[in-house]
Amino acid sequence: MLHRSHDRRRFLQGAGAGVIGFWAIGGRSAAIGQETQGASSDALTAKAVAFLKSRQEAEGGWSTAISPGITGLVVTSLLRSGVTPFDPAVEKGLALIEQTIGPDGSQADGPHANYLTAIGIMALNEAKTKGAGNRYDATIAGGQSALIGLQWDEGEGKTPADPFYGGAGYGSKSRPDMSNTSFMIEALRETGLPEDDPALQKALLFVSRAQNLDSEFNDQPFAGKVNDGGFIYTPANGGESQAGEAPGGGLRSYASMTYAGLKSMVYAGLSMDDPRVKAAYEFIRQNYSLDENPGLGQQGLYYYYQTFAKALAALGNPTLTDAEGQEHDWRADLVAALAKRQGVRGEWVNPADRWMEGDPNLVTSYALLALASARSMSEPKA
């Protein structure tokens, strides 16, 4: 069952993991052992925060030549790691974000408008919840409207029968995909849009079509060919998976998109009783790992870590029992995985440099976001 709406709002205004957990499996306490989620996690975080602060560009951003959206991810990760909105590095970053998306949230344009706006308003909203007051309200509200305007729906001549419908791409007219759609959903929910809003319910149609599940919710020809409950990259244009085609036809599921899909379904109000959620959770049980991004190996590993942590925090349970019956404290596993990969300067970087994961600013922000979601599980929920 879903918790009451005031509980959900309380969680959204907390550590930023996304949505309040709505079921529990097992009875283990939500507190993580001091040796894992205390000093070790704090030490990883402190080193990473210092690293990112040392990497800020004169104009206030991070890796802007690679992607202007990285600044928003870095600022959000710093705010969720205990840095205040009034810290000079964060203030400069917030000013650049506001300049990029405009004072009314609608200035972001071009091929990355959706990505920039979603990440930007999440950073501004995080600053608001951490004490910045209402100064960003107009920008956040305008950003919400801009995201809804960029969504593929009737305004773009699409009907609910079209696999583009409800999804979002990087920018206006870009083919929709699960990653951008999940960022859009996350941004809309975290900034206060209710789960039953039409934009989120439209997005749920797109998300459901990206799942390898033979059900009434997916009418795409690939749906039943793999049928493992996992997710692909996009159902648009006949479907595409970054993990390639499955033996015998169909499109292979992979874990990072499955966690993104699961998180998105929770944001849109689905409970564990829904067959889509059950199937996604079973894929996770069958493919639990912190050593790789199942289906893609080391590719996209840190994007995987942050979707893994956000989704499992959204589910609200500190443990997960895999398909072999082994119970995992996923937060402890995550901290251990990140601890052995952190560089001497406090950075993380992925040698498998796909999707910009060779950039330590991007990857370190992903790691901090994952740690923040794990910490949020230690906070009591009314």
N, C-alpha and C positions, 0 to 999 in steps of 0.2 A: 504494500500500500504506500502511496505517496504521503509524506508528512504534510502538515498544514502549511498554508502559504506563508505564514509569518516565520515559520522555521526555515523555509526555503530562502526567504529574503535574508534572514540572519546569516545563513551560510554563505550566500552570495556576497555579503558585505564583509566576510571574514578573510580567510587566507587566499581566496581567489581560485579555488579548485573547480568552481563552475556551478554545480547544483548540489542540493543536499542529498545525502544518501537516502535511499528509499527502501532498502531491505537489509536484513542481516542474515548471514549464513554462518552458524557456529556462534560460540559464546565467548571467544577470547577478548580480553580487554583491548580497547583502542589505543592504550598507551604503548609506545614503543620503548623497548629497553634503553636505559640511559646510555649504555655503551654504543648503541646504534643510532638512536634518534636524538641523543643529547650531544655530547662533545664531538663525536665523529661527524655528524651531519652539520653541526654548527661550524666545525673547522673547515669542512669542504666549502661551505657557503661563504665564510669570511674570506678565504683565499680567492674564491671566484669573484666576489664583489670587488675586492682590491684590484684584481686583474682587469675587470671591465672598466673600472674608473680610470685606470692608467691608460686605457685605449681610446678614450673619447677624443673625437676630432674637435678642432677649434670651433667649428660652427655648432657643436653640440650633439652631433650624431655619431653613429658607429657603422663602419663599413658601408657608407652611403653610396660609394661607387659600385658596390656589388648589388645592393638593393636598399632603397630607402626604408623599406619595411623593417629592416633589422633593428633600427633605432627603437621602434615601438616595442619589439620583443625584449630588447635589453632593458629599457626603462621599466617595463612591467616586471621583469625578473628581479630587478633591483628593489622595487617597491615591495615585492612579495618576500624579499629576503631581509627585511628590516630597515632598509634605507628610507628616509622620510622624503616627502615631496619637496621639502625645503633644502635638501642637500644640493649644493651647487651643481653637481653633475646631473642630478635628476631634473633640476629646474631648467637647465640648458636643454636637456633632452626633450622635456615637455614642451618647451617653447618652439623647438624645431618641429615637433609633431603637430602642434597647433597650426604652425605656419604652413605645413605640408597639406593638411586636410582642410584648412580654412577655418575662420571663426564661427561659421555656421555648419561646419562638418561636411560641406559639399564640394570643396575645392579640389580634392583628389581626383585626378583625371588620368586618362590614358590606359595603357595595357595592364596596370596593376591597381586600378582604383579600388576594387573590392578588397583586395589584400591590405592595402595601405589604410583604408578607412576602418576595417574591422580591427586590425591590430592597433591602430591609433586610438580609437575610442575606448578600447580595453585599457590601454595605458592611462588615458585621462581619467577613466572611471576608477581605476585603481588608486590614482592620486587623490581623487575625491574621497574614497572610502578610508584613506590613510590620513585625512586631515586637511586636504586642500580646500575644503568648502565647496561652494557652488559655482566657482569661477568658470568651470568647464561645461556647465549644464547645457548651454546653447550649442556648443560644439558637439557634445555627445548626442543631443536630440537630433541635430542636423545630420550627424553621421548615421544614426539609425535610419532616418528617412532615405538617405543616400543609398544605404545597403539594400533596403527594400526596393528602391527604384532600380538597382542593378540586377536584382533577382530575375531569372527567366520565368515569365508568366504571361498573362494575357497582354501586358503592355508591349511585349516583344512578339506578339502574334502566336504564342504557344498555348495549347490547351492541356488539361491534365493527362491526356492520352500521349503526349509527347515526352520522350525520355529526357529532354532538356528541362522540362517543367519543374520549377521549384529550386533548381540548382543555381550555383554561382560559380563563375570562373574568376580568373585574376582581375578582369576588368569588364567594362561594358562590351557586350557582344562576344566575349571570350567563351569558348566551349566550357560548360560547367564541369566541375570535378569534385570529388569528395573532400579533398583537403581544403579548398577554398570555401566550399559549402559548410564544412564543419567550423572553420574560423568565423564565417558569417553568423552561424547559429550561436556559437559561443559568445560572440560580441553582443548580439541582440539580447540574449538571455542575461548576461552579466550586467548589462546596462538597463535592465528592468522590464524588457518586453515579456509579457506572460506567455507561458508555454502553449496556450491555446490560441495565440495570435495567428491570423491567417498566414502570415509570412512563414512562421515556423511550421505550420501544418502543411503548407505547400512544400517546404524544404523536406519534410518527412517523406513525401511522395518520392522525391529524388533519392533520398538516402535509402529508402526501401528497395528501390530498383538497383542500387549498387551492391546489394547483398546477394551472395550465392545461396539462394534459398528458394526452393520450389514452393511457392505459396500464393495466396490470393493477392499479396501485396507487390509481387514482381511479375510483370507480364513480358519480360524480355527473353529472347530466345536462349540466352546463356544460363538462365536462372537455375534450371534443374540439372545442368550437365555436371557441375561439381557438387553443389548442394551440401556444402559443409558449414554453412552459416557465416563464413567469413566475408570480407568485403574486397571489392576491386576498386580501381581508381575512378572510373566513370561508366555509367550505362549509356552515355551519349554516343551517337554515331556508331551504334552496334556494340559498344562496350570496349573498354581497354583496361588492362591490368599492368602495372609496372612490374609484376612478377611473371608476365608472359602467359602463354596459353598452357592449359592443362593437357596432359596426355589423354588422347581420346576426344579432345574437343573441350570447349568451355574455357573459362578464364580463371587463372589461379588466384586464390585468396592470399592475402598477406596481412601480417599482424598490425602494422602501424595504421593501415586504413580500417582494420576491423575495430581497433580501439577507438579511432575517430568516429566510426559509424555507431558504435555502442554509446559513446558519450553523446552523440547527436540525438540518438533516439531517446535517451534520458532527458535531455534538454527539452525535447518536444513532448514530454509527458508520459512516455511509455513506461510500464511497470514490468516486473519480472514475469507476470502472467502472460505477457504478449509473446507470441511464438518467435517474433523477430529477435527480441531480447534474449530469449532462451537459447536460440540457435547461435547468436553471437557469443554468448557466454560459454557455450559448449565448445566453440572453436577456440576460445581463449584457454579453456581447461585442457584441450588437446594439444595446445601449442605454447604452453607456458615456458618462458625463457627470459633471462636477462643477459644472456651471452650473445644474443643476436636478435635481429628483427626477423622473426620467423617468416619464411617465404622469400626474403631478400638478403639474408645473411647479415653482413656488416653494413650494407647500404642503408642509409636513412636511419642509423641506429639511434641517434640522439633525438630526432623527431619522434621516433618510436618511444623513447623513454618518457617524453613529456605527454604523449597521448596515452600511454600506458598508465601513468600516474594520475592524470586528470580523470580518466575513465574509471579507474578503480576507486579513487577517492569519491567520485560521484555515486558509485554503488554503495558506499558507506560501510564496507566491511574490511577490517584490517587483515584478514587472511583469505586465501584462495586455495581450494583443494583441487589439485590437477586430476587429469583423467586416470592416473595410476593410484589415486587415493592419498597422495602426499600433500600435507597441508603446508602452505607457504605464508610466512609473514612477508608480503610483497614489499612493504616499506623497507624492511631490513635488507631484503635481497637487492632492492634498488640502490640503497646507500652503499652496500658492499660493491656493487657493480661500478658505481661512479667513483668510489674511493680508489679502486685499483686502476682507473683510467685517467685520473686527474694529473695534469702536468705540474712541473715544479713551480711554475709561476701562478698556479691556481686555475689554469685554463683547461678546457677540454677541446679536442679536435679529432675529427674522424679521418684516418688514413684512407678510407674508402670514400673519396671525395666525389660524391654524387649529391645533387640538390644542395649545393653550396656548403656541405658539411666539412669542407676543408678550411672554412673560415672560423677561427676560434671565437670570435665575438658572437656569431650566430649560435654555435654549438654550446658555448658556455651559458648563454641565456636559456637554451633548451634545458640544460642540466639543472640550472637554478629553478626553473619553472617546475620541473619534475620533483625536486626536493621540497619546494613549497607545497605542492599538492600532498606529498607524503606527510609533511608536518601538519597540514590541516586536519588529518585524521585523528590527531591527538586532542583536538579541541572538542569539548562537549557540545552536543546538539540538544536543544530543548525538546 
